[in-house]
Amino acid sequence: MTRNTATLSPPTAPLCGKVTLPGSKSVTNRALLVAALARGTSTLTGLLRSDDTRHMMTALRQMGVEFEELDETTLRVTGQGGLSAPEGPLFLGNAGTAVRFLTAAAALVDGTVSITGDEHMQKRPISALIETLGQLGVEASAPTGCPPVEIRGTGRFDTGDVTVSGALSSQYVSAIMMLAAMGKDEIRIHIEGGKIGAVGYLQITAAVMRAFGANVSFPAENRIEIQPGGYRATDYAIEPDASAATYLWAAEVLTGGESTRAQSPARSINPTPRPIR
């Protein structure tokens, strides 16, 4: 049997240089969806290329969104202010964020949308999101409690008050948040359990939504309010992945080195560590 081996040697000098950090996956998938829902053309820079973001882009293309890839990390997105019914099922591999975000967004389609994934995705629960969409009058089903999911969209959904368990993944709440901005009236998301879990990810969602013109507020620990109005096309820079930067910060400290971290060849970020959001 052939074995691959690697020899690691401690550095003998300070590590110095310039590194381009990958974009945040969390921000990239949110920005892709919100830009797709906006009417007009947006330019995203600092895009992360990964299986998850590739599946998200492929699915959005199937629903009528136009993408023009300007370079490896820059994308021009043209949306129509909604989504069209795809001709076939949306296959999203094992991309959990894409499955959850698009299950909610499919309510905007006037027609039936089927969402599925690989064998691993077909074991990941989604019934709680289906139940929450039911509160908004969206007809959806997942017979096994996991994908495949079928959403029978009408191009609209109810507004008002929605209750979500605080014990669930924040991706469920983020999915409802991004959909809510496309409503006719205000949506108030109430978190059962008294407190929002993984609030940092919900703040990421809110920040992306606000960048595209949405009005999102957190008036209490257990409540999120989203005003109607949809999204406006804009140019948006996706911030680098903070977790990837920590390795470089550690290398600098351990070796006495110094590095410049750039989001793209034309744009540098402040190298001072900041809280991971």
Sequence and secondary structure as in RCSB ss.txt:
>XXXX:A:sequence
MTRNTATLSPPTAPLCGKVTLPGSKSVTNRALLVAALARGTSTLTGLLRSDDTRHMMTALRQMGVEFEELDETTL
RVTGQGGLSAPEGPLFLGNAGTAVRFLTAAAALVDGTVSITGDEHMQKRPISALIETLGQLGVEASAPTGCPPVE
IRGTGRFDTGDVTVSGALSSQYVSAIMMLAAMGKDEIRIHIEGGKIGAVGYLQITAAVMRAFGANVSFPAENRIE
IQPGGYRATDYAIEPDASAATYLWAAEVLTGGESTRAQSPARSINPTPRPIR
>XXXX:A:secstr
           SS  EEEEE  B HHHHHHHHHHHHHSEEEEEEES   SHHHHHHHHHHHHTT EEEEEETTEE
EEEEESS    SS EE TT HHHHHHHHHHGGGSEEEEEEE  TTGGGS  HHHHHHHHHTT EEE TTSSS EE
EEEES    EEEEEETTS HHHHHHHHHHHTTSSS EEEEEETSS TTHHHHHHHHHHHHHTT  EEEEETTEEE
E S   B  EEE  B HHHHHHHHHHHHHHT EEEEEEETTEE   S     
